[in-house]
Amino acid sequence: MSKTQIFNIFILAASLFFCNYPQAQNNQSTGIHDQVGSKIADAAFQIITSLKSTKYKDFPYTINISKGIYETDEAGFITHLLKIAAPDHLSLIPFEEGKFYHSVADYFNYFLSIKNSGNRLDSAFWKIIYKIDEAKRGDIIAWADDYKFILNTNSHLLVIGDDPKLVGDSSYVYEVVVYDATNKLYNRDIRTPLGGVGYGFIRFQTDSLKVPAAYQYRVDDVFQKSNIIIARPK
């Protein structure tokens, strides 16, 4: 079986899943966040269910909307979504000095600055959500294991595809379906080993106040402590 055939099987499985997925239809809520967040999540959903080819790729990206080709990393994918659904929100995120494309560090550092300002900075467009049980579909999560982004810092950027849900009888572990681009595979992930744009389920471990403190890609992985920020487009 060719790689193309295998990829098509994954996309078919994803389409069947989303037909029964509770958040697959457009969110009909009337709140301002629900409008902006839903636009972002809906744009991701539309791409995932219609793409023809994808793989994880650092900048320079290859994104061809008409052909359904998405070869990008997580920052490239989120930037693409914001250009479509929330350009004013994107315009506030500064580029790293000497670069003209956004990195994960750009998003993380910008969200961190809002968090450190107590949600006063650019409060008309972005808001930090502290507790994971208050996160919603369309919120963006950024994390970095090292605040300074030293060499090989583990970091990531993604869009929440549905409200986080407690795992079993646990009081501190939440599972979240996420839309992103990655070279890793999560729980119930639709991607091939090449990675790229798609969805899967990630788990987050919280402290006693429900603040996320660690992430887990797959259930057989250990939880990795990290600096996790949830940002809500308003």
C-alpha angles and dihedrals in degrees: 000000000000125000089247092055091048091050092050090053090054092050091049090051090050092051092051090049094051092049086070097031112118094222098043093101122071113278108251097197116125102216118116092241091047088055096049096035092047091051090055095045092043091052090052091047092050092051094046094050095045106035118119101192135014142163136162110266135166121228128327089063129201110219118163110171097187092053095039094239118149117174105163146113126248096273092049091051095048091046089052091051093050092048087057101038110018113018094158090056091049093050091066095059109092124220121242109261111277095016133098099197130065122255130195087257090058092056095041095048092046093050089045090055090054091048092050090050091056092248092302096114112090088342091166091069112023134032130184116234111206104188120059093214087064094053118111141199109286096030115128123230122203126178140177126186088210122038092212095053093230118183113308095007109169107237138153146180129206147152122244110240098192138004112286116261131205115250112238114300093339119124096196108037121081129183120214131187106224136194114212149113115264145153091220129078121231133196111303090000120175096207130105119234088271088072121202132135117357143091140273141153122272126186126221127198117211138196122244090281093056092252109145112245105164140021134213123199097194132013092247092055124091117247111264115216112228147154101266123188127186113203124191122205108223 
